[in-house]
Amino acid sequence: MIRILMRSIREYRKLAFTSQILVAVEVAIETFIPFLMGNIIDYGIMKKDMSYITKYGILLLAMTLFSLACGAGASWAAPHASAGFAANLRHDMFYHIQDFSFSNIDRFSGSSLVTRLTTDVTNVQTAFQMLTRIAVRAPLLLIFSIIMAFKVNSSLAMIFVFLVPLLTIALVLVIHFARPLFRRVFQRYDVLNQVVRENVRGVEVVKTYVRHDEEINKFKQASQGIAEVFTKAQQIMSLNGPAMMLVLNSAVILLSWFGAKLIVGGQLQTGQLVSMYAYSNAILFSLNILAMVFTQLSISQASGDRIAEVLQDQSTITNPKHPLKEMANGDITFKHVNFEYGDSPKPILQDINLTIKSGQVIGIIGETGSGKSTLVQLIPRLYDISKGKLLIGGHNVHHYDLRTLRDNVAMVLQNSILFSGTIADNLRWGDEHATDQQVIAAAKTAQADGFINEFAEGYQTRVEQGGTNVSGGQQQRLTIARALLKKPKILILDDSTSAVDTQTEQSIREGLRRDMPNTTKIIISQRIVSIQDADQIIVMDHGKIQDIGTHDELVLRNELYRDIYHYQQQKAGEND
Ligand SMILES: Nc1ncnc2c1ncn2[C@@H]1O[C@H](COP(=O)(O)OP(=O)(O)OP(=O)(O)O)[C@@H](O)[C@H]1O
């Protein structure tokens, strides 16, 4: 895990190392200072030697200033290095996620990826900052102070040989019980994120179904879950304090008791005892800080693992070694294709056989969950087939360069979204170099030009994040126009005119036939009226192609199709 994360340190490696060196120097000086002070008391103050006091006083001041400078340097370098490292880490994850296939994203879930990119990176950043400062400072302070304590008086320093293991055991126990709780806290953040994401994305649905109370309850539960575990973990951690004070006070009593005896016996001087108190503080406090460092590191270890998992996960869909960079036409052939999601044993598509000629209009209809969307998602390799063969433009879909494939297969999903920016910016996602005329032409074909011109700022109208300031039908027409600008060889509309009225929808279909005669057009729709003029209509049922034919053929011979048709006609009649 560490090796994987450390790849993101790059230009901040030197800064992090500099911080560690500065901390080491700072601690070395800091631990020498009590020794010097002891000497000033014993040889300067006690012996009333002013020149000794002046000489060593100046040395003490110089060392203090130097140590301060080192500390300040480390305080500047460590946050810079850790913030830079975290920025690199986020950048690397984000870029890596861009290559993820839908299967990769399914495996992690969107909300978990968000937690990993935010909370987990922040935890690792905190741990990294610790590693560049406190995690260097605490052990060095501990070691240097023990060495100095033995140098001052080895028999008195034996007190630490008894006390340090005692405090260590207490701290290890505290960490042992608190660590798993902290890990649980961060798993619960995934749940909280999911609740918030769902709520924010579906805020209209929440309002129309008046589900505020249920949503608030869901949020409360998720939030309380975090608070409860966090409180427990912090309660255990707070035992550190009393354990520390108990050992510290015992150290003061023991040092005073044995120190006084040694002074009376002439084996120890007062200044030396004073410096022993200082080393006692340094040793025990650094132990306590080490315990905190370990806890934070173990919290961050869970976060680090979760980040490494993302960085290590290879896209299930990759480019072939010698990819095809061109697609001849929009022919599509499915040969005995099977598909299931992930490792699920449930087959979603079974033995799909289908031949579509370039330029044809294909309609797909079937009950919800019959596999219509899954079938078309295989064409631009959003998912890979599990069995059989899929040929696009006469070549195996796996032989194409992914970019070439996806540039040539434009897909408008059921829930395609717009991004913040102007309408023109959004349409140019299809082709960033498109001229104004091309943008307008695509909008005209998608029946969007009319309403765009009704906005005061026309194509320069700003679209809010997620397209919240345009209606559902307008959003669908804009996403179709965006797809048209790609000038694809295959255009897939997955229920993407469901919010458009039937007359406008018919104009869109006529526009597509007229303006894109060579493009294969696949239209998935729940409404037969949207597909009845297609060259072939595919009837899907439970992951299988139940029938293929024209509207007239299917009305005559296919019971399922006929039933849907009559039902929809009857409904339309009632509505009229
Ligand atoms: N990402 C996924 N992971 C696991 N199962 C999925 C996933 N997406 C869809 N499914 C399952 O695959 C089956 C087919 O779904 P699909 O979306 O292809 O049907 P559909 O015919 O397009 O339905 P609808 O008309 O409601 O859009 C369903 O049982 C669905 O639950």
The ligand as an SDF file (V2000), in Angstrom:
LIG
                    3D

 31 33  0  0  0  0  0  0  0  0999 V2000
  -25.0410   -2.2260  -13.1270 N   0  0  0  0  0  0  0  0  0  0  0  0
  -25.7810   -3.3100  -12.9140 C   0  0  0  0  0  0  0  0  0  0  0  0
  -25.3720   -4.2750  -12.0570 N   0  0  0  0  0  0  0  0  0  0  0  0
  -26.1050   -5.3780  -11.8460 C   0  0  0  0  0  0  0  0  0  0  0  0
  -27.2780   -5.6280  -12.4530 N   0  0  0  0  0  0  0  0  0  0  0  0
  -27.7470   -4.7120  -13.3150 C   0  0  0  0  0  0  0  0  0  0  0  0
  -27.0340   -3.5100  -13.5960 C   0  0  0  0  0  0  0  0  0  0  0  0
  -27.7460   -2.7890  -14.4860 N   0  0  0  0  0  0  0  0  0  0  0  0
  -28.8470   -3.5080  -14.7710 C   0  0  0  0  0  0  0  0  0  0  0  0
  -28.8490   -4.6580  -14.0710 N   0  0  0  0  0  0  0  0  0  0  0  0
  -29.8700   -5.7180  -14.1440 C   0  0  0  0  0  0  0  0  0  0  0  0
  -29.8990   -6.2030  -15.4800 O   0  0  0  0  0  0  0  0  0  0  0  0
  -31.2050   -6.4600  -15.8900 C   0  0  0  0  0  0  0  0  0  0  0  0
  -31.4820   -5.7360  -17.2130 C   0  0  0  0  0  0  0  0  0  0  0  0
  -31.4120   -4.3650  -16.9790 O   0  0  0  0  0  0  0  0  0  0  0  0
  -31.5410   -3.3070  -18.1640 P   0  0  0  0  0  0  0  0  0  0  0  0
  -31.3170   -1.9550  -17.5920 O   0  0  0  0  0  0  0  0  0  0  0  0
  -30.6960   -3.7230  -19.2890 O   0  0  0  0  0  0  0  0  0  0  0  0
  -33.0700   -3.4960  -18.5660 O   0  0  0  0  0  0  0  0  0  0  0  0
  -33.9660   -2.5800  -19.4780 P   0  0  0  0  0  0  0  0  0  0  0  0
  -34.7340   -3.5050  -20.3460 O   0  0  0  0  0  0  0  0  0  0  0  0
  -33.1650   -1.5430  -20.1710 O   0  0  0  0  0  0  0  0  0  0  0  0
  -34.9160   -1.9200  -18.4040 O   0  0  0  0  0  0  0  0  0  0  0  0
  -35.5900   -0.4690  -18.4410 P   0  0  0  0  0  0  0  0  0  0  0  0
  -36.5840   -0.4670  -19.5310 O   0  0  0  0  0  0  0  0  0  0  0  0
  -36.2250   -0.3720  -17.0880 O   0  0  0  0  0  0  0  0  0  0  0  0
  -34.4940    0.5020  -18.6330 O   0  0  0  0  0  0  0  0  0  0  0  0
  -32.1190   -6.0400  -14.7550 C   0  0  0  0  0  0  0  0  0  0  0  0
  -32.4800   -7.2050  -14.0560 O   0  0  0  0  0  0  0  0  0  0  0  0
  -31.2540   -5.1670  -13.8950 C   0  0  0  0  0  0  0  0  0  0  0  0
  -31.6110   -5.2910  -12.5460 O   0  0  0  0  0  0  0  0  0  0  0  0
  1  2  1  0
  2  3  1  0
  2  7  2  0
  3  4  2  0
  4  5  1  0
  5  6  2  0
  6  7  1  0
  6 10  1  0
  7  8  1  0
  8  9  2  0
  9 10  1  0
 10 11  1  0
 11 12  1  0
 11 30  1  0
 12 13  1  0
 13 14  1  0
 13 28  1  0
 14 15  1  0
 15 16  1  0
 16 17  2  0
 16 18  1  0
 16 19  1  0
 19 20  1  0
 20 21  2  0
 20 22  1  0
 20 23  1  0
 23 24  1  0
 24 25  2  0
 24 26  1  0
 24 27  1  0
 28 29  1  0
 28 30  1  0
 30 31  1  0
M  END
$$$$
